[in-house]
Amino acid sequence: LTAFAEQVFIKDVRKCVTFLAFDVQTKENDGYLNDIAERFSSFCISRGVFLRSLGNTIYVMPPYCITKKQFIRIEDTVCDFLDDQLSGSTD
């Protein structure tokens, strides 16, 4: 969580128990129509992780029965996506 909060392109980090959400700063307006949503979903699915965002808001709400290995896979996928966004590459 701290690593996300330190990044310039991440804003409004919020968490509650097992729920985590944050907004990705883009050149577009915040909201449901922000095109990062489609890129994020495609990126995650290509890695076998089923997450989606609501516009530029990325959220993770895993089930209580998630294993540590599964959680790390989700975390790695989100971090890889953010690294790609920071570096400007398009996957």
PDB file of N, CA, C and O in Angstrom:
ATOM      1  N   LEU A   1       0.830  -1.195   0.000  1.00  0.00           N
ATOM      2  CA  LEU A   1       0.000   0.000   0.000  1.00  0.00           C
ATOM      3  C   LEU A   1       0.869   1.251   0.000  1.00  0.00           C
ATOM      4  O   LEU A   1       0.576   2.203  -0.724  1.00  0.00           O
ATOM      5  N   THR A   2       1.914   1.266   0.786  1.00  0.00           N
ATOM      6  CA  THR A   2       2.780   2.432   0.847  1.00  0.00           C
ATOM      7  C   THR A   2       3.448   2.682  -0.490  1.00  0.00           C
ATOM      8  O   THR A   2       3.573   3.829  -0.919  1.00  0.00           O
ATOM      9  N   ALA A   3       3.884   1.607  -1.160  1.00  0.00           N
ATOM     10  CA  ALA A   3       4.527   1.773  -2.459  1.00  0.00           C
ATOM     11  C   ALA A   3       3.573   2.421  -3.453  1.00  0.00           C
ATOM     12  O   ALA A   3       3.990   3.268  -4.243  1.00  0.00           O
ATOM     13  N   PHE A   4       2.283   2.033  -3.427  1.00  0.00           N
ATOM     14  CA  PHE A   4       1.303   2.642  -4.312  1.00  0.00           C
ATOM     15  C   PHE A   4       1.155   4.126  -3.996  1.00  0.00           C
ATOM     16  O   PHE A   4       1.148   4.961  -4.901  1.00  0.00           O
ATOM     17  N   ALA A   5       1.040   4.446  -2.732  1.00  0.00           N
ATOM     18  CA  ALA A   5       0.785   5.820  -2.319  1.00  0.00           C
ATOM     19  C   ALA A   5       1.948   6.742  -2.678  1.00  0.00           C
ATOM     20  O   ALA A   5       1.750   7.941  -2.875  1.00  0.00           O
ATOM     21  N   GLU A   6       3.147   6.196  -2.763  1.00  0.00           N
ATOM     22  CA  GLU A   6       4.315   7.012  -3.086  1.00  0.00           C
ATOM     23  C   GLU A   6       4.420   7.321  -4.573  1.00  0.00           C
ATOM     24  O   GLU A   6       5.184   8.207  -4.958  1.00  0.00           O
ATOM     25  N   GLN A   7       3.690   6.631  -5.401  1.00  0.00           N
ATOM     26  CA  GLN A   7       3.763   6.848  -6.837  1.00  0.00           C
ATOM     27  C   GLN A   7       2.938   8.068  -7.228  1.00  0.00           C
ATOM     28  O   GLN A   7       1.827   8.262  -6.736  1.00  0.00           O
ATOM     29  N   VAL A   8       3.483   8.874  -8.103  1.00  0.00           N
ATOM     30  CA  VAL A   8       2.819  10.093  -8.549  1.00  0.00           C
ATOM     31  C   VAL A   8       1.534   9.785  -9.300  1.00  0.00           C
ATOM     32  O   VAL A   8       0.586  10.568  -9.237  1.00  0.00           O
ATOM     33  N   PHE A   9       1.478   8.670 -10.005  1.00  0.00           N
ATOM     34  CA  PHE A   9       0.326   8.358 -10.839  1.00  0.00           C
ATOM     35  C   PHE A   9      -0.797   7.649 -10.086  1.00  0.00           C
ATOM     36  O   PHE A   9      -1.799   7.264 -10.688  1.00  0.00           O
ATOM     37  N   ILE A  10      -0.637   7.476  -8.786  1.00  0.00           N
ATOM     38  CA  ILE A  10      -1.665   6.851  -7.959  1.00  0.00           C
ATOM     39  C   ILE A  10      -2.215   7.914  -7.008  1.00  0.00           C
ATOM     40  O   ILE A  10      -1.466   8.676  -6.397  1.00  0.00           O
ATOM     41  N   LYS A  11      -3.539   7.940  -6.903  1.00  0.00           N
ATOM     42  CA  LYS A  11      -4.134   8.907  -5.975  1.00  0.00           C
ATOM     43  C   LYS A  11      -5.338   8.280  -5.284  1.00  0.00           C
ATOM     44  O   LYS A  11      -5.888   7.280  -5.745  1.00  0.00           O
ATOM     45  N   ASP A  12      -5.723   8.872  -4.197  1.00  0.00           N
ATOM     46  CA  ASP A  12      -6.921   8.486  -3.459  1.00  0.00           C
ATOM     47  C   ASP A  12      -6.952   6.993  -3.120  1.00  0.00           C
ATOM     48  O   ASP A  12      -7.902   6.289  -3.459  1.00  0.00           O
ATOM     49  N   VAL A  13      -5.904   6.526  -2.450  1.00  0.00           N
ATOM     50  CA  VAL A  13      -5.840   5.124  -2.024  1.00  0.00           C
ATOM     51  C   VAL A  13      -6.780   4.937  -0.842  1.00  0.00           C
ATOM     52  O   VAL A  13      -6.751   5.716   0.112  1.00  0.00           O
ATOM     53  N   ARG A  14      -7.608   3.908  -0.906  1.00  0.00           N
ATOM     54  CA  ARG A  14      -8.501   3.598   0.203  1.00  0.00           C
ATOM     55  C   ARG A  14      -8.546   2.089   0.412  1.00  0.00           C
ATOM     56  O   ARG A  14      -8.455   1.297  -0.526  1.00  0.00           O
ATOM     57  N   LYS A  15      -8.689   1.732   1.675  1.00  0.00           N
ATOM     58  CA  LYS A  15      -8.742   0.309   2.022  1.00  0.00           C
ATOM     59  C   LYS A  15      -9.642   0.123   3.220  1.00  0.00           C
ATOM     60  O   LYS A  15      -9.803   1.012   4.056  1.00  0.00           O
ATOM     61  N   CYS A  16     -10.217  -1.046   3.276  1.00  0.00           N
ATOM     62  CA  CYS A  16     -11.072  -1.420   4.398  1.00  0.00           C
ATOM     63  C   CYS A  16     -11.063  -2.944   4.484  1.00  0.00           C
ATOM     64  O   CYS A  16     -11.625  -3.622   3.624  1.00  0.00           O
ATOM     65  N   VAL A  17     -10.440  -3.467   5.497  1.00  0.00           N
ATOM     66  CA  VAL A  17     -10.268  -4.898   5.708  1.00  0.00           C
ATOM     67  C   VAL A  17      -9.609  -5.516   4.475  1.00  0.00           C
ATOM     68  O   VAL A  17      -8.411  -5.308   4.280  1.00  0.00           O
ATOM     69  N   THR A  18     -10.326  -6.264   3.634  1.00  0.00           N
ATOM     70  CA  THR A  18      -9.704  -6.908   2.472  1.00  0.00           C
ATOM     71  C   THR A  18      -9.954  -6.155   1.173  1.00  0.00           C
ATOM     72  O   THR A  18      -9.592  -6.643   0.102  1.00  0.00           O
ATOM     73  N   PHE A  19     -10.553  -5.003   1.244  1.00  0.00           N
ATOM     74  CA  PHE A  19     -10.872  -4.206   0.052  1.00  0.00           C
ATOM     75  C   PHE A  19      -9.799  -3.146  -0.139  1.00  0.00           C
ATOM     76  O   PHE A  19      -9.422  -2.464   0.814  1.00  0.00           O
ATOM     77  N   LEU A  20      -9.306  -3.003  -1.364  1.00  0.00           N
ATOM     78  CA  LEU A  20      -8.336  -1.968  -1.708  1.00  0.00           C
ATOM     79  C   LEU A  20      -8.786  -1.315  -3.004  1.00  0.00           C
ATOM     80  O   LEU A  20      -9.130  -2.003  -3.965  1.00  0.00           O
ATOM     81  N   ALA A  21      -8.782  -0.018  -3.032  1.00  0.00           N
ATOM     82  CA  ALA A  21      -9.111   0.718  -4.254  1.00  0.00           C
ATOM     83  C   ALA A  21      -8.212   1.938  -4.344  1.00  0.00           C
ATOM     84  O   ALA A  21      -7.807   2.506  -3.330  1.00  0.00           O
ATOM     85  N   PHE A  22      -7.906   2.333  -5.571  1.00  0.00           N
ATOM     86  CA  PHE A  22      -7.133   3.545  -5.791  1.00  0.00           C
ATOM     87  C   PHE A  22      -7.410   4.022  -7.205  1.00  0.00           C
ATOM     88  O   PHE A  22      -7.854   3.258  -8.062  1.00  0.00           O
ATOM     89  N   ASP A  23      -7.142   5.289  -7.427  1.00  0.00           N
ATOM     90  CA  ASP A  23      -7.342   5.878  -8.747  1.00  0.00           C
ATOM     91  C   ASP A  23      -6.000   6.024  -9.441  1.00  0.00           C
ATOM     92  O   ASP A  23      -5.004   6.399  -8.823  1.00  0.00           O
ATOM     93  N   VAL A  24      -5.986   5.726 -10.725  1.00  0.00           N
ATOM     94  CA  VAL A  24      -4.796   5.907 -11.543  1.00  0.00           C
ATOM     95  C   VAL A  24      -4.924   7.254 -12.241  1.00  0.00           C
ATOM     96  O   VAL A  24      -5.898   7.508 -12.950  1.00  0.00           O
ATOM     97  N   GLN A  25      -3.937   8.108 -12.034  1.00  0.00           N
ATOM     98  CA  GLN A  25      -3.935   9.423 -12.675  1.00  0.00           C
ATOM     99  C   GLN A  25      -3.633   9.247 -14.163  1.00  0.00           C
ATOM    100  O   GLN A  25      -2.609   8.668 -14.526  1.00  0.00           O
ATOM    101  N   THR A  26      -4.504   9.735 -15.006  1.00  0.00           N
ATOM    102  CA  THR A  26      -4.291   9.694 -16.451  1.00  0.00           C
ATOM    103  C   THR A  26      -4.502  11.087 -17.016  1.00  0.00           C
ATOM    104  O   THR A  26      -4.866  12.013 -16.292  1.00  0.00           O
ATOM    105  N   LYS A  27      -4.272  11.227 -18.306  1.00  0.00           N
ATOM    106  CA  LYS A  27      -4.488  12.520 -18.963  1.00  0.00           C
ATOM    107  C   LYS A  27      -5.970  12.782 -19.194  1.00  0.00           C
ATOM    108  O   LYS A  27      -6.377  13.912 -19.462  1.00  0.00           O
ATOM    109  N   GLU A  28      -6.767  11.733 -19.089  1.00  0.00           N
ATOM    110  CA  GLU A  28      -8.211  11.877 -19.266  1.00  0.00           C
ATOM    111  C   GLU A  28      -8.864  12.279 -17.955  1.00  0.00           C
ATOM    112  O   GLU A  28      -8.234  12.253 -16.897  1.00  0.00           O
ATOM    113  N   ASN A  29     -10.130  12.648 -18.037  1.00  0.00           N
ATOM    114  CA  ASN A  29     -10.904  12.938 -16.835  1.00  0.00           C
ATOM    115  C   ASN A  29     -11.139  11.650 -16.056  1.00  0.00           C
ATOM    116  O   ASN A  29     -11.235  10.567 -16.632  1.00  0.00           O
ATOM    117  N   ASP A  30     -11.230  11.789 -14.741  1.00  0.00           N
ATOM    118  CA  ASP A  30     -11.593  10.651 -13.902  1.00  0.00           C
ATOM    119  C   ASP A  30     -13.018  10.235 -14.233  1.00  0.00           C
ATOM    120  O   ASP A  30     -13.841  11.058 -14.633  1.00  0.00           O
ATOM    121  N   GLY A  31     -13.298   8.952 -14.063  1.00  0.00           N
ATOM    122  CA  GLY A  31     -14.668   8.505 -14.262  1.00  0.00           C
ATOM    123  C   GLY A  31     -14.762   7.180 -14.965  1.00  0.00           C
ATOM    124  O   GLY A  31     -13.760   6.593 -15.373  1.00  0.00           O
ATOM    125  N   TYR A  32     -16.000   6.715 -15.098  1.00  0.00           N
ATOM    126  CA  TYR A  32     -16.271   5.400 -15.679  1.00  0.00           C
ATOM    127  C   TYR A  32     -15.836   5.252 -17.131  1.00  0.00           C
ATOM    128  O   TYR A  32     -15.584   4.135 -17.583  1.00  0.00           O
ATOM    129  N   LEU A  33     -15.745   6.335 -17.856  1.00  0.00           N
ATOM    130  CA  LEU A  33     -15.414   6.252 -19.275  1.00  0.00           C
ATOM    131  C   LEU A  33     -13.921   6.366 -19.561  1.00  0.00           C
ATOM    132  O   LEU A  33     -13.515   6.354 -20.723  1.00  0.00           O
ATOM    133  N   ASN A  34     -13.120   6.474 -18.546  1.00  0.00           N
ATOM    134  CA  ASN A  34     -11.681   6.552 -18.721  1.00  0.00           C
ATOM    135  C   ASN A  34     -11.205   5.272 -19.396  1.00  0.00           C
ATOM    136  O   ASN A  34     -11.574   4.178 -18.968  1.00  0.00           O
ATOM    137  N   ASP A  35     -10.396   5.390 -20.437  1.00  0.00           N
ATOM    138  CA  ASP A  35     -10.029   4.205 -21.234  1.00  0.00           C
ATOM    139  C   ASP A  35      -9.023   3.276 -20.563  1.00  0.00           C
ATOM    140  O   ASP A  35      -8.711   2.217 -21.109  1.00  0.00           O
ATOM    141  N   ILE A  36      -8.515   3.644 -19.406  1.00  0.00           N
ATOM    142  CA  ILE A  36      -7.589   2.746 -18.715  1.00  0.00           C
ATOM    143  C   ILE A  36      -8.294   1.456 -18.284  1.00  0.00           C
ATOM    144  O   ILE A  36      -7.650   0.422 -18.109  1.00  0.00           O
ATOM    145  N   ALA A  37      -9.603   1.521 -18.115  1.00  0.00           N
ATOM    146  CA  ALA A  37     -10.367   0.346 -17.676  1.00  0.00           C
ATOM    147  C   ALA A  37     -10.201  -0.820 -18.644  1.00  0.00           C
ATOM    148  O   ALA A  37      -9.954  -1.950 -18.223  1.00  0.00           O
ATOM    149  N   GLU A  38     -10.333  -0.553 -19.914  1.00  0.00           N
ATOM    150  CA  GLU A  38     -10.215  -1.620 -20.913  1.00  0.00           C
ATOM    151  C   GLU A  38      -8.799  -2.175 -20.953  1.00  0.00           C
ATOM    152  O   GLU A  38      -8.608  -3.388 -21.039  1.00  0.00           O
ATOM    153  N   ARG A  39      -7.806  -1.294 -20.891  1.00  0.00           N
ATOM    154  CA  ARG A  39      -6.405  -1.741 -20.896  1.00  0.00           C
ATOM    155  C   ARG A  39      -6.101  -2.592 -19.659  1.00  0.00           C
ATOM    156  O   ARG A  39      -5.417  -3.611 -19.750  1.00  0.00           O
ATOM    157  N   PHE A  40      -6.619  -2.162 -18.501  1.00  0.00           N
ATOM    158  CA  PHE A  40      -6.373  -2.894 -17.267  1.00  0.00           C
ATOM    159  C   PHE A  40      -6.998  -4.288 -17.315  1.00  0.00           C
ATOM    160  O   PHE A  40      -6.350  -5.276 -16.970  1.00  0.00           O
ATOM    161  N   SER A  41      -8.240  -4.363 -17.739  1.00  0.00           N
ATOM    162  CA  SER A  41      -8.923  -5.663 -17.809  1.00  0.00           C
ATOM    163  C   SER A  41      -8.201  -6.610 -18.749  1.00  0.00           C
ATOM    164  O   SER A  41      -7.980  -7.773 -18.410  1.00  0.00           O
ATOM    165  N   SER A  42      -7.835  -6.130 -19.918  1.00  0.00           N
ATOM    166  CA  SER A  42      -7.120  -6.968 -20.891  1.00  0.00           C
ATOM    167  C   SER A  42      -5.783  -7.444 -20.333  1.00  0.00           C
ATOM    168  O   SER A  42      -5.410  -8.606 -20.494  1.00  0.00           O
ATOM    169  N   PHE A  43      -5.072  -6.538 -19.681  1.00  0.00           N
ATOM    170  CA  PHE A  43      -3.777  -6.868 -19.093  1.00  0.00           C
ATOM    171  C   PHE A  43      -3.933  -7.987 -18.066  1.00  0.00           C
ATOM    172  O   PHE A  43      -3.185  -8.964 -18.084  1.00  0.00           O
ATOM    173  N   CYS A  44      -4.904  -7.836 -17.178  1.00  0.00           N
ATOM    174  CA  CYS A  44      -5.118  -8.838 -16.121  1.00  0.00           C
ATOM    175  C   CYS A  44      -5.533 -10.183 -16.700  1.00  0.00           C
ATOM    176  O   CYS A  44      -5.001 -11.223 -16.310  1.00  0.00           O
ATOM    177  N   ILE A  45      -6.470 -10.163 -17.619  1.00  0.00           N
ATOM    178  CA  ILE A  45      -6.953 -11.411 -18.212  1.00  0.00           C
ATOM    179  C   ILE A  45      -5.829 -12.146 -18.934  1.00  0.00           C
ATOM    180  O   ILE A  45      -5.762 -13.375 -18.895  1.00  0.00           O
ATOM    181  N   SER A  46      -4.949 -11.398 -19.591  1.00  0.00           N
ATOM    182  CA  SER A  46      -3.832 -12.033 -20.305  1.00  0.00           C
ATOM    183  C   SER A  46      -2.893 -12.761 -19.345  1.00  0.00           C
ATOM    184  O   SER A  46      -2.117 -13.619 -19.766  1.00  0.00           O
ATOM    185  N   ARG A  47      -2.962 -12.424 -18.071  1.00  0.00           N
ATOM    186  CA  ARG A  47      -2.135 -13.066 -17.048  1.00  0.00           C
ATOM    187  C   ARG A  47      -2.936 -14.029 -16.168  1.00  0.00           C
ATOM    188  O   ARG A  47      -2.433 -14.517 -15.156  1.00  0.00           O
ATOM    189  N   GLY A  48      -4.177 -14.294 -16.558  1.00  0.00           N
ATOM    190  CA  GLY A  48      -4.998 -15.245 -15.819  1.00  0.00           C
ATOM    191  C   GLY A  48      -5.570 -14.713 -14.520  1.00  0.00           C
ATOM    192  O   GLY A  48      -5.969 -15.484 -13.647  1.00  0.00           O
ATOM    193  N   VAL A  49      -5.610 -13.389 -14.391  1.00  0.00           N
ATOM    194  CA  VAL A  49      -6.179 -12.752 -13.198  1.00  0.00           C
ATOM    195  C   VAL A  49      -7.428 -12.007 -13.642  1.00  0.00           C
ATOM    196  O   VAL A  49      -7.385 -11.211 -14.580  1.00  0.00           O
ATOM    197  N   PHE A  50      -8.527 -12.266 -12.973  1.00  0.00           N
ATOM    198  CA  PHE A  50      -9.791 -11.666 -13.374  1.00  0.00           C
ATOM    199  C   PHE A  50     -10.145 -10.497 -12.462  1.00  0.00           C
ATOM    200  O   PHE A  50     -10.814 -10.654 -11.441  1.00  0.00           O
ATOM    201  N   LEU A  51      -9.678  -9.331 -12.863  1.00  0.00           N
ATOM    202  CA  LEU A  51      -9.977  -8.067 -12.185  1.00  0.00           C
ATOM    203  C   LEU A  51     -10.484  -7.101 -13.236  1.00  0.00           C
ATOM    204  O   LEU A  51     -10.178  -7.236 -14.420  1.00  0.00           O
ATOM    205  N   ARG A  52     -11.249  -6.143 -12.801  1.00  0.00           N
ATOM    206  CA  ARG A  52     -11.643  -5.079 -13.704  1.00  0.00           C
ATOM    207  C   ARG A  52     -11.644  -3.796 -12.909  1.00  0.00           C
ATOM    208  O   ARG A  52     -11.683  -3.800 -11.678  1.00  0.00           O
ATOM    209  N   SER A  53     -11.601  -2.721 -13.623  1.00  0.00           N
ATOM    210  CA  SER A  53     -11.645  -1.432 -12.947  1.00  0.00           C
ATOM    211  C   SER A  53     -12.932  -0.718 -13.340  1.00  0.00           C
ATOM    212  O   SER A  53     -13.580  -1.060 -14.329  1.00  0.00           O
ATOM    213  N   LEU A  54     -13.273   0.258 -12.557  1.00  0.00           N
ATOM    214  CA  LEU A  54     -14.389   1.138 -12.904  1.00  0.00           C
ATOM    215  C   LEU A  54     -13.753   2.430 -13.387  1.00  0.00           C
ATOM    216  O   LEU A  54     -13.403   3.298 -12.587  1.00  0.00           O
ATOM    217  N   GLY A  55     -13.607   2.551 -14.683  1.00  0.00           N
ATOM    218  CA  GLY A  55     -12.894   3.704 -15.224  1.00  0.00           C
ATOM    219  C   GLY A  55     -11.460   3.671 -14.749  1.00  0.00           C
ATOM    220  O   GLY A  55     -10.779   2.653 -14.884  1.00  0.00           O
ATOM    221  N   ASN A  56     -10.993   4.783 -14.191  1.00  0.00           N
ATOM    222  CA  ASN A  56      -9.611   4.829 -13.718  1.00  0.00           C
ATOM    223  C   ASN A  56      -9.474   4.380 -12.258  1.00  0.00           C
ATOM    224  O   ASN A  56      -8.407   4.532 -11.664  1.00  0.00           O
ATOM    225  N   THR A  57     -10.542   3.831 -11.681  1.00  0.00           N
ATOM    226  CA  THR A  57     -10.474   3.304 -10.320  1.00  0.00           C
ATOM    227  C   THR A  57     -10.242   1.801 -10.369  1.00  0.00           C
ATOM    228  O   THR A  57     -11.060   1.041 -10.888  1.00  0.00           O
ATOM    229  N   ILE A  58      -9.116   1.398  -9.819  1.00  0.00           N
ATOM    230  CA  ILE A  58      -8.778  -0.023  -9.739  1.00  0.00           C
ATOM    231  C   ILE A  58      -9.110  -0.491  -8.335  1.00  0.00           C
ATOM    232  O   ILE A  58      -8.740   0.150  -7.351  1.00  0.00           O
ATOM    233  N   TYR A  59      -9.801  -1.599  -8.250  1.00  0.00           N
ATOM    234  CA  TYR A  59     -10.137  -2.125  -6.936  1.00  0.00           C
ATOM    235  C   TYR A  59      -9.881  -3.617  -6.887  1.00  0.00           C
ATOM    236  O   TYR A  59     -10.004  -4.329  -7.884  1.00  0.00           O
ATOM    237  N   VAL A  60      -9.524  -4.063  -5.702  1.00  0.00           N
ATOM    238  CA  VAL A  60      -9.262  -5.476  -5.457  1.00  0.00           C
ATOM    239  C   VAL A  60     -10.070  -5.855  -4.216  1.00  0.00           C
ATOM    240  O   VAL A  60      -9.924  -5.247  -3.155  1.00  0.00           O
ATOM    241  N   MET A  61     -10.911  -6.854  -4.364  1.00  0.00           N
ATOM    242  CA  MET A  61     -11.724  -7.323  -3.254  1.00  0.00           C
ATOM    243  C   MET A  61     -11.735  -8.856  -3.290  1.00  0.00           C
ATOM    244  O   MET A  61     -12.719  -9.467  -3.705  1.00  0.00           O
ATOM    245  N   PRO A  62     -10.636  -9.461  -2.854  1.00  0.00           N
ATOM    246  CA  PRO A  62     -10.547 -10.922  -2.927  1.00  0.00           C
ATOM    247  C   PRO A  62     -11.437 -11.595  -1.895  1.00  0.00           C
ATOM    248  O   PRO A  62     -11.792 -10.994  -0.881  1.00  0.00           O
ATOM    249  N   PRO A  63     -11.796 -12.847  -2.159  1.00  0.00           N
ATOM    250  CA  PRO A  63     -12.595 -13.590  -1.177  1.00  0.00           C
ATOM    251  C   PRO A  63     -11.740 -13.913   0.052  1.00  0.00           C
ATOM    252  O   PRO A  63     -10.512 -13.935  -0.021  1.00  0.00           O
ATOM    253  N   TYR A  64     -12.396 -14.158   1.157  1.00  0.00           N
ATOM    254  CA  TYR A  64     -11.670 -14.489   2.384  1.00  0.00           C
ATOM    255  C   TYR A  64     -10.878 -15.785   2.263  1.00  0.00           C
ATOM    256  O   TYR A  64      -9.913 -15.987   3.000  1.00  0.00           O
ATOM    257  N   CYS A  65     -11.267 -16.657   1.353  1.00  0.00           N
ATOM    258  CA  CYS A  65     -10.598 -17.952   1.225  1.00  0.00           C
ATOM    259  C   CYS A  65      -9.398 -17.912   0.275  1.00  0.00           C
ATOM    260  O   CYS A  65      -8.865 -18.965  -0.076  1.00  0.00           O
ATOM    261  N   ILE A  66      -8.968 -16.738  -0.142  1.00  0.00           N
ATOM    262  CA  ILE A  66      -7.845 -16.628  -1.067  1.00  0.00           C
ATOM    263  C   ILE A  66      -6.563 -17.129  -0.394  1.00  0.00           C
ATOM    264  O   ILE A  66      -6.353 -16.924   0.802  1.00  0.00           O
ATOM    265  N   THR A  67      -5.722 -17.781  -1.179  1.00  0.00           N
ATOM    266  CA  THR A  67      -4.442 -18.243  -0.646  1.00  0.00           C
ATOM    267  C   THR A  67      -3.410 -17.132  -0.801  1.00  0.00           C
ATOM    268  O   THR A  67      -3.593 -16.194  -1.577  1.00  0.00           O
ATOM    269  N   LYS A  68      -2.346 -17.257  -0.061  1.00  0.00           N
ATOM    270  CA  LYS A  68      -1.263 -16.277  -0.151  1.00  0.00           C
ATOM    271  C   LYS A  68      -0.695 -16.239  -1.576  1.00  0.00           C
ATOM    272  O   LYS A  68      -0.403 -15.168  -2.107  1.00  0.00           O
ATOM    273  N   LYS A  69      -0.545 -17.409  -2.179  1.00  0.00           N
ATOM    274  CA  LYS A  69      -0.020 -17.503  -3.539  1.00  0.00           C
ATOM    275  C   LYS A  69      -0.943 -16.780  -4.533  1.00  0.00           C
ATOM    276  O   LYS A  69      -0.468 -16.072  -5.421  1.00  0.00           O
ATOM    277  N   GLN A  70      -2.243 -16.960  -4.378  1.00  0.00           N
ATOM    278  CA  GLN A  70      -3.202 -16.283  -5.258  1.00  0.00           C
ATOM    279  C   GLN A  70      -3.160 -14.769  -5.055  1.00  0.00           C
ATOM    280  O   GLN A  70      -3.224 -14.008  -6.021  1.00  0.00           O
ATOM    281  N   PHE A  71      -3.053 -14.337  -3.808  1.00  0.00           N
ATOM    282  CA  PHE A  71      -2.995 -12.909  -3.534  1.00  0.00           C
ATOM    283  C   PHE A  71      -1.741 -12.281  -4.123  1.00  0.00           C
ATOM    284  O   PHE A  71      -1.798 -11.186  -4.682  1.00  0.00           O
ATOM    285  N   ILE A  72      -0.617 -12.964  -4.001  1.00  0.00           N
ATOM    286  CA  ILE A  72       0.637 -12.459  -4.566  1.00  0.00           C
ATOM    287  C   ILE A  72       0.531 -12.347  -6.079  1.00  0.00           C
ATOM    288  O   ILE A  72       1.069 -11.413  -6.673  1.00  0.00           O
ATOM    289  N   ARG A  73      -0.157 -13.293  -6.705  1.00  0.00           N
ATOM    290  CA  ARG A  73      -0.360 -13.221  -8.161  1.00  0.00           C
ATOM    291  C   ARG A  73      -1.162 -11.983  -8.536  1.00  0.00           C
ATOM    292  O   ARG A  73      -0.838 -11.308  -9.512  1.00  0.00           O
ATOM    293  N   ILE A  74      -2.199 -11.683  -7.775  1.00  0.00           N
ATOM    294  CA  ILE A  74      -2.990 -10.474  -8.018  1.00  0.00           C
ATOM    295  C   ILE A  74      -2.121  -9.234  -7.820  1.00  0.00           C
ATOM    296  O   ILE A  74      -2.105  -8.331  -8.656  1.00  0.00           O
ATOM    297  N   GLU A  75      -1.409  -9.208  -6.716  1.00  0.00           N
ATOM    298  CA  GLU A  75      -0.547  -8.061  -6.406  1.00  0.00           C
ATOM    299  C   GLU A  75       0.494  -7.844  -7.508  1.00  0.00           C
ATOM    300  O   GLU A  75       0.696  -6.716  -7.957  1.00  0.00           O
ATOM    301  N   ASP A  76       1.146  -8.911  -7.940  1.00  0.00           N
ATOM    302  CA  ASP A  76       2.155  -8.808  -9.000  1.00  0.00           C
ATOM    303  C   ASP A  76       1.547  -8.298 -10.294  1.00  0.00           C
ATOM    304  O   ASP A  76       2.161  -7.490 -10.990  1.00  0.00           O
ATOM    305  N   THR A  77       0.351  -8.758 -10.625  1.00  0.00           N
ATOM    306  CA  THR A  77      -0.310  -8.334 -11.863  1.00  0.00           C
ATOM    307  C   THR A  77      -0.634  -6.849 -11.817  1.00  0.00           C
ATOM    308  O   THR A  77      -0.378  -6.128 -12.781  1.00  0.00           O
ATOM    309  N   VAL A  78      -1.190  -6.388 -10.711  1.00  0.00           N
ATOM    310  CA  VAL A  78      -1.518  -4.961 -10.583  1.00  0.00           C
ATOM    311  C   VAL A  78      -0.237  -4.123 -10.643  1.00  0.00           C
ATOM    312  O   VAL A  78      -0.194  -3.104 -11.331  1.00  0.00           O
ATOM    313  N   CYS A  79       0.787  -4.546  -9.935  1.00  0.00           N
ATOM    314  CA  CYS A  79       2.057  -3.806  -9.946  1.00  0.00           C
ATOM    315  C   CYS A  79       2.686  -3.788 -11.335  1.00  0.00           C
ATOM    316  O   CYS A  79       3.213  -2.761 -11.762  1.00  0.00           O
ATOM    317  N   ASP A  80       2.635  -4.909 -12.039  1.00  0.00           N
ATOM    318  CA  ASP A  80       3.170  -4.954 -13.406  1.00  0.00           C
ATOM    319  C   ASP A  80       2.409  -3.993 -14.317  1.00  0.00           C
ATOM    320  O   ASP A  80       3.012  -3.305 -15.140  1.00  0.00           O
ATOM    321  N   PHE A  81       1.099  -3.948 -14.170  1.00  0.00           N
ATOM    322  CA  PHE A  81       0.297  -3.018 -14.971  1.00  0.00           C
ATOM    323  C   PHE A  81       0.698  -1.579 -14.670  1.00  0.00           C
ATOM    324  O   PHE A  81       0.875  -0.775 -15.586  1.00  0.00           O
ATOM    325  N   LEU A  82       0.840  -1.258 -13.403  1.00  0.00           N
ATOM    326  CA  LEU A  82       1.223   0.105 -13.033  1.00  0.00           C
ATOM    327  C   LEU A  82       2.621   0.444 -13.531  1.00  0.00           C
ATOM    328  O   LEU A  82       2.864   1.568 -13.971  1.00  0.00           O
ATOM    329  N   ASP A  83       3.549  -0.517 -13.468  1.00  0.00           N
ATOM    330  CA  ASP A  83       4.891  -0.295 -14.004  1.00  0.00           C
ATOM    331  C   ASP A  83       4.831  -0.008 -15.497  1.00  0.00           C
ATOM    332  O   ASP A  83       5.534   0.872 -15.993  1.00  0.00           O
ATOM    333  N   ASP A  84       3.984  -0.757 -16.221  1.00  0.00           N
ATOM    334  CA  ASP A  84       3.823  -0.531 -17.660  1.00  0.00           C
ATOM    335  C   ASP A  84       3.255   0.861 -17.922  1.00  0.00           C
ATOM    336  O   ASP A  84       3.687   1.541 -18.853  1.00  0.00           O
ATOM    337  N   GLN A  85       2.299   1.284 -17.114  1.00  0.00           N
ATOM    338  CA  GLN A  85       1.706   2.604 -17.272  1.00  0.00           C
ATOM    339  C   GLN A  85       2.730   3.692 -17.009  1.00  0.00           C
ATOM    340  O   GLN A  85       2.767   4.696 -17.722  1.00  0.00           O
ATOM    341  N   LEU A  86       3.560   3.505 -15.995  1.00  0.00           N
ATOM    342  CA  LEU A  86       4.578   4.491 -15.644  1.00  0.00           C
ATOM    343  C   LEU A  86       5.622   4.596 -16.739  1.00  0.00           C
ATOM    344  O   LEU A  86       6.071   5.690 -17.079  1.00  0.00           O
ATOM    345  N   SER A  87       6.009   3.444 -17.293  1.00  0.00           N
ATOM    346  CA  SER A  87       7.034   3.456 -18.331  1.00  0.00           C
ATOM    347  C   SER A  87       6.488   3.879 -19.685  1.00  0.00           C
ATOM    348  O   SER A  87       7.247   4.155 -20.614  1.00  0.00           O
ATOM    349  N   GLY A  88       5.143   3.927 -19.792  1.00  0.00           N
ATOM    350  CA  GLY A  88       4.532   4.365 -21.039  1.00  0.00           C
ATOM    351  C   GLY A  88       4.382   3.281 -22.078  1.00  0.00           C
ATOM    352  O   GLY A  88       3.968   3.554 -23.205  1.00  0.00           O
ATOM    353  N   SER A  89       4.720   2.030 -21.711  1.00  0.00           N
ATOM    354  CA  SER A  89       4.571   0.949 -22.687  1.00  0.00           C
ATOM    355  C   SER A  89       3.115   0.563 -22.804  1.00  0.00           C
ATOM    356  O   SER A  89       2.325   0.796 -21.889  1.00  0.00           O
ATOM    357  N   THR A  90       2.761  -0.027 -23.932  1.00  0.00           N
ATOM    358  CA  THR A  90       1.400  -0.503 -24.129  1.00  0.00           C
ATOM    359  C   THR A  90       1.448  -1.990 -24.357  1.00  0.00           C
ATOM    360  O   THR A  90       2.099  -2.461 -25.290  1.00  0.00           O
ATOM    361  N   ASP A  91       0.775  -2.724 -23.526  1.00  0.00           N
ATOM    362  CA  ASP A  91       0.763  -4.179 -23.629  1.00  0.00           C
ATOM    363  C   ASP A  91      -0.432  -4.637 -24.395  1.00  0.00           C
ATOM    364  O   ASP A  91      -0.618  -5.839 -24.588  1.00  0.00           O
TER     365      ASP A  91
END
